[in-house]
């Protein structure tokens, strides 16, 4: 296989490949290093394998090749072959392949609908990864469990099974498959709950899962949606809605969104089907203003830098952005895995048809209204309308987190106690 050094594919699906796969099944000494992708060979290290696949996919994703149905099919066929190899011979590839399929092929034909075959394959890969890594053994110590990334493997597998099961059930296409996936999600959840790292959390449902609870004592209350009256930042955003809306309107009317976006911090756009369908135009990130965007949206940036929850917060990936979601698109189910923080959305242009689901709560945006939510819960977005949706999104210091906030919260201590304690 070392002669197959194509930048686009690992190997073509041909009778020769079938012969090679048959040889591999008989070859007892097959190793990860025998499998090449372009100029890179795989290893027994999951992180290295993920990096190889991500580099390869990004080199295609950010070109016109990704816009071609035939090229995307060719790329996916290579991932399918790697998935076959993971299942049959090299389980060390399963985590990287599962992540790649989930990240780049969750949506069918770059549209709003789930690619069911890809989703099922993702679940299979995550299951193999759970077993290969030793994470399915819930008798291991918590230190080993965390160092092997077992907590994220379990929660992602539960999320995939549950979300795909719900989608299959809603389509009524395959009731048996939906039932099997939902039963698997429930069984995994029940199996995980008694483990010491999770047993104190009081989770009763899959949609109680959140990673903010990883960093807080058990008596600190978590919830997917927070009341605006409890969060001073939410009330402040609503009071300054005219400023944010005016800057956003100027950017849209002068057709500046894409140029400003690509001159700034480009986000991981694999959250949606097409590259540009979901795009957060960064204004401030980790205490630093975006120089180019803030020349245009100066008033918004100057306002944001006055808020300590954003501009003086030491938590990871805190900031604010104008966020665009194009019609007939969506954002795949996911949850933030580097707590603590909360998110808030301020509606700027909110055409009908766009909704967000956070845990078991459904959010409808309104212009000038803020929604505070915990993005460490499972959440996703669907836009079935016809107009482009624009929000101001902010990620900010969790009000119950005394560690990362450089400035004390505005809420009086007695209010914080009532807000944070269960």
ABEGO torsion letter per residue (X at the ends): XAABBBAABABBBBAAAAAAAAAAAABAABBAAABBBEABBBBABAAAAAAAAAAAAAAAAABAAAABAAAAAAAAAAAAAAAAAAAAABAAAAAAAAAAAAAAAABBGGBABBBAAAAAAAAAAAAAAAAAAGAABAABBAAAAAAAGAAAAAAAAAAAAAAAAAAAAAAGABAAAAAAAAAAAAAAAAAAAABAAAAAAGBABAAABBAAAAABBAABBBBABBBAAABAAAAAAAAAAAAAAAAAAAAAAAGAAAAAAAABBBBBAAABABAAABBBBBABBGGBBBAAAAAABAAAAAAAAABAAAAABABBGBEBBBBBBBBGBBBBBBBBABOBBBBBBBBABBBBGBBBBBEABBBBBBBGBBBBBBAABBBBBBBABABBBBBBBBBBBBAABAAABABBBABBAAAAAAAABX
